[in-house]
Amino acid sequence: MARKKKLMEYEERIKQALVILEQVSEDTATPRNIRRAAEESMGALQVTEYTPAVRASNAISLLDDVLQDYNMPPYTRVKLWNVMSTLEAIRD
C-alpha cells in the first residue's frame, strides 16, 4: 500500500513539472533552444515504460545541460530550478 501511495505522489510531482515545462516551452520570450529542451524534458517525463525515477532523471539531465545558457531569462531559470528540485525528490 505504501508503495502505491509513493507512486501516486511521484506521478503528481511529474504532473506539476509538466505544467511548468509547458509554460516554458510556450513562452516566446524564451530562446528556442531552451523551449526545445523543455519540450524534450516533457517527452522524457511521459515515457511510461520507465519508472518515475528514471523518467525524472532523464528530464533532469536534459534540463541540466541548458541551465548553463547565458541567454536564459532569469525567471525561466527559476522555473527550471523548481522543476528540477521537484523531480529530484523522485526515487526508486
Stockholm file with secondary structure:
# STOCKHOLM 1.0

chainA/1-92         MARKKKLMEYEERIKQALVILEQVSEDTATPRNIRRAAEESMGALQVTEYTPAVRASNAISLLDDVLQDYNMPPYTRVKLWNVMSTLEAIRD
#=GR chainA/1-92 SS CHHHHHHHHHHHHHHHHHHHHHHHHHCTTSCHHHHHHHHHHHHHHTCTTSCHHHHHHHHHHHHHHHTTCTTSCHHHHHHHHHHHHHHHTCCC
#=GC SS_cons        CHHHHHHHHHHHHHHHHHHHHHHHHHCTTSCHHHHHHHHHHHHHHTCTTSCHHHHHHHHHHHHHHHTTCTTSCHHHHHHHHHHHHHHHTCCC
//
